[in-house]
Amino acid sequence: MAVCVRAVVRVLVLQAAWALGGGQVRYSVPEEAKGGTVVGRLAQDLGLEAGEAEARRLRLVAQGRRASVEVSGASGALVVSSRLDREELCGKSAPCALRLEVLLERPLRVFHVEVEVTDINDNAPLFPAATKNLSIAELTTLPGSRFPLEGASDADIGANAQLSYTLSPSEHFALDVKSSDDGRKSLFLVLTKGLDRESLAEHRLVLTASDGGRPSLTGTVELVVSVLDANDNAPQFNQSVYKVRLPENSAEGTLVAHVGATDPDEGINHEFSFSIVSSVPAAKRDVFSIDPQTGEIRLRGPLDFEEVRLYELQIAARDRGFPPLSGHCEVVVEVLDVNDNAPEVWVTSLSVPVAEDASVGTVVALLSVSDRDSGANGRVRCAVWPPSPFGLVATFAGSYSLVLREALDRERVSEYEVEVRAEDGGAPPLRASRGLRVPVSDVNDNAPAFAQAVYTVLARENNAAGAELARLWARDPDEAGNGRVSYSVAEGGAGAGSGPGWRPASSYVSVDAESGRLWALQPLDYEELQVLQFEVRAVDAGEPPLCGNATVQLFVVDENDNAPALLPPAGGGPGPWAAGEASSSSSSAGSLWAWAAWGAPAGQVVAKIRAVDADSGYNAWLRYELWEPRGKGPFRVGLYSGEVSTARALEEADGPRQRLLIVVRDHGEPSRSATATLSVSLVEGAEAALAAAGAVSAGAGLRPAAGAEGGAAAAAAASATNVWLVVAICAVSSLFLLAVVLYGASRWAPRAAVLAGPGPATLVCASEVGSWSYSQRQSRSLCVADGAGKSDLMVFSPNCPPPPGPAPKEPPQEPPALLDTVSATRPPLAP
């Protein structure tokens, strides 16, 4: 015990400096050191500050067997944790080294530590048996005869296992020790003096084995020598040593060796049998068997090169004489290594999951690889499958790091099944593998993307507030918050620039942040807004957030929600006099008036009705209808032009005044309409010319009557007064002068009245087909002379007799290409 205490005190640090390029620390500790014995200041030797070892979790990584040492968490020292028995750990191997791996986190590093367990003399030499019986014949056994003895074994190594032998004093026997080239010792008991059984039948000797330790330990065996009579020739083997080389994978029953011996005696003394006297190691004696008659040595158990590499068998040939005599030989069996051990792969550390933006070279796992075979059979090659995106980097003998070779993309591969394959250099090679599951964690590296860059949405006007217009969807392949998309209206609006007329798109529409549902905030009005273009933004919840945009073009589809509206005369005046309702029935209308001369020919335009519809397309295409009087009246109205003209020559029988009810109707579904009442006064040609000239000079066309009945009565009274006044003057003058004056007035007065106006009327190019919406005034065609009248409704005096035959009918018109209503005056017809 004192020896062990002194050995523990002499704990030596073999090496605490880094080996060049190897990163390895070496220590030594004697076996049987007490638990808690400090092997080395590991944290200090690794260059760690005080307290850093515990903070960075300095620890050992086991590699398949008990290490018997551990790292003290507080001090970072390497201490003995359990009993250290060099003979149990390494057997007869020298040196006995524990190869350890030390892990240090933040950052992750691995260090290799080698602890050599030094031998102390804790095992005394041990003989196979406490007593050895020998039989030696008297007389026939001559002095100098040699009898082999089985030596002792010592589990220690080195000087502690160097044995020396002594024999107790005897006048008949001596000990002879032979050393072979490989250091093995053979013991022989030598007879120095002839034996006499009658004087002493049994000799008891003590053979002592002493090792080279300090202090030396000893072991003894008692030799009991029985003296026999008669048989004086022992069997002799053909050779004293048989050497055999046997592969470790040899099958049971394999012939190991065939030994032979001869005995010159005769009879029963000539007969002998073979036996295995002893073996080294003694625990493996049952591995071999020998046929007692033939001397064939065969294999009875498995061989393992990694456990025992050399067997020494002592073979005896014993005859049947009395006393029996024995001959001895030695069979040395060398076990040859074969590739019978597959490599072993251990994962000592695994850092998962791996972020998809991890840099190339990131260490994912640490692995250890070993093979119990030796030579080429124990050399291991490692590879990783699949070969990308990971690779192996050798960090030390038998240690590898699994590192990242290529960039990762979680959206393409979210998890890898990695297999580390190990193959030794044997023939055939043996393989082993270890599977690793490496999940990839997501980062926000994908922006939301809409299914299409531009969305075209059609919405009818007058839609309900909150109505769904469309559903937008953007895809983000990231996961969790990185792939959760929210929507918003980014920019856009209606109107010009950013002035007072501009309104943002967010005042018209909104988008649901989660579902992408686009809905209207208010009813849309085509007459206010035709196209709304804006951007919708999709933003994910990653850090930093990424976004994508899509353009939405919202087209408002027109509905027939506006009735035609009558326009005031071009010279000014109040606004439209009537407006239709949302049905096909007519509404009340304002009153308009105009003049027409008796005798006006068919087709003479007496007025023009102007109306517009705020809608567009067919909803704004207007047609004009004459409701009253129905039948064959003296007037008609152009279906699409709105021009009121004579249907035939006017006669006095038509009365002094005609009341016309005109309906303006669009082509929508359902149609909407407006009505206008036109009062046409029928007067003499001179009065008509004067009225027309007055209207032109006043800059007014058709004006609203003061009253539907009062205005007509006043006009009739004025006409009658003027007629009678002219007749009275003409009657007083003379009938002839009256006839001349009347003829001249009827022929020249209208032309003179027109020429006396503000200027001659010239040709105006205007559409004859009605009115379209204001909102689509893309193309217009208008030609107006400088002196054209400003009135929307003009009265033209007749200046030529009506042509014979019925008035021509107005052909039906197609919807016009022009998008506006233009009115104009016509010049008087040439006589």
Secondary structure, DSSP 4 states (H G I P E B T S, - for coil): -HHHHHHHHT----B-SPPTTT-EEEEEEETTPPTT-EEE-HHHHTTPPTTHHHHTT-EEE--SS--SEEE-TTT--EEE-S---HHHHHTT-SS-EEEEEEEETTTTEEEEEEEEEE--S----B-S-SEEEEEEETTTS-TT-EEEEPPPB-SS-GGGG--EEEE---SSEEEEEEE-TTS-EEEEEEE-S---TTT-SEEEEEEEEE-SSSS--EEEEEEEEEEE-S-----EES-SEEEEEEETTPPTT-EEEE--EE----GGGT-EEEEEEEEESGGGGGGEEE-TTT-EEEE-S---TTT-SEEEEEEEEEESSSS--EEEEEEEEEEEP-S----EEEEEEE--SEETTPPTT-EEEEEEEE-SS-GGGG-EEEEEES-SSEEEEEEETTEEEEEE-S---TTT-SEEEEEEEEEESSSS--EEEEEEEEEEE--S----EES-SEEEEEEETTPPTT-EEEE--EE--S-GGGG-EEEEEEEEEESSTTSTT-EEGGGTEEE-TTT-EEEESS---TTT-SEEEEEEEEEESSSS--EEEEEEEEEEEP-S----EEPPPTT--SS-S-B--SSSS-----EEEEEEETTPPTT-EEEE--EE-SS-GGGG-EEEEEEES-SS-SEEE-TTT-EEEESS---GGG-SEEEEEEEEEE-SSS--EEEEEEEEEEE-HHHHHHHHHHHHHHT--S---S-TTHHHHHHHHHHHHHHHHHHHHHHHH-HHHHHHHHHHHHHHHHHHHHHTSSS-----B--SS----GGG------B--TT----SS------SPPPSSPPPPPPP-PPPS--S------PPPP-
